[in-house]
Amino acid sequence: MGVSIRIYTRQGCPLCDAGIALAGQVFGSANLELIDVDLDLVLLQEYGDRVPVIEDAKGTTIDEGIIDKNVLQDYARDRKPKTDDR
């Protein structure tokens, strides 16, 4: 797929674990970059109460909190290259 997906997460976060699993199913685990917000005070302030936050490579939020697999699938489907049927 070639999509780079960032997931802002924290250790011991059940919602994060579930979101990571869903994102792995939709985008493929190799396309995920996990970022632990507890390791950076700026990220902790921005994302600490919102994790998990799933973003694309441009920083656009795809979903956050209780992750919805349908939202992730819609995002992935909308980004697939269009084929030319000529």
N, C-alpha and C positions, 0 to 999 in steps of 0.2 A: 504494500500500500504506500509506503514511503512517507506517511504522515508522522510528524513528531508531535507527541502529546506530552504535556507537562502535567504532573499531578502533585499538588501541594498537599502534604500529609503530615501526620504526627505519629510518633510511636504510641502504641496502645490505644489506637482509635479504631473501633469496630466499623464505623461508617467508612473510614479510609480503606480498611482492608476489603470491604465489600465493593467500594468504588474502583479500587485497583483491579480486583478480579473481573468486574464487568468491563472495564476499559481494556483489559488484556484480551477478553473474548472478542470485543468489537474491533480493536485496532491492532491486536497482536502485541504480546509482551515486549518484543524487541523494539517497538516503536514508542515505548513509555519511558519517560524520564521522571523519576520520583525525587521530590525535593522535600526534605524534612524541615519544616518551618521552625522547629525548636532549635536548630543550629544557627539561626540568623535572626537577630533581634528585630530588624526591619521587616523581614518576612513574617515573623511571629506576630508583630503588631498588625500587619495587613491581613494575614490569612488565619491567624490563630483560632478565632471563633467561627470561621467559615469552612474549615477543612471537612472533607476533601474538596479541593477546587481543581477542576479539570480544564486546562486551557490548551489551545492550539499553539503552534510555534510563533504566531503573531501576537500572542497574549490575549486573544479573545476567549472569554469564559464560555465553555461549552455547557457545563453543569457544575453544581456545587451542593454540598450538604448530603441529602439523601439522593444518591445518583440514580437516575432513571435510564435503564438500558435503551429504551425507545428513543430518548433524546440523543444518546451517543450514536445509535444506528442511523437516525435521521441525519445527523451531522456527517457521518462517514459516507452515507449514500449521496448527499448533496455535493460532496467533494470529489466523487469519482470522476475521472476524465470521461467526457462525452465521446461516444463513438460516432463516426461519420458513416451513415448507411448508404452512401452513394455507390 
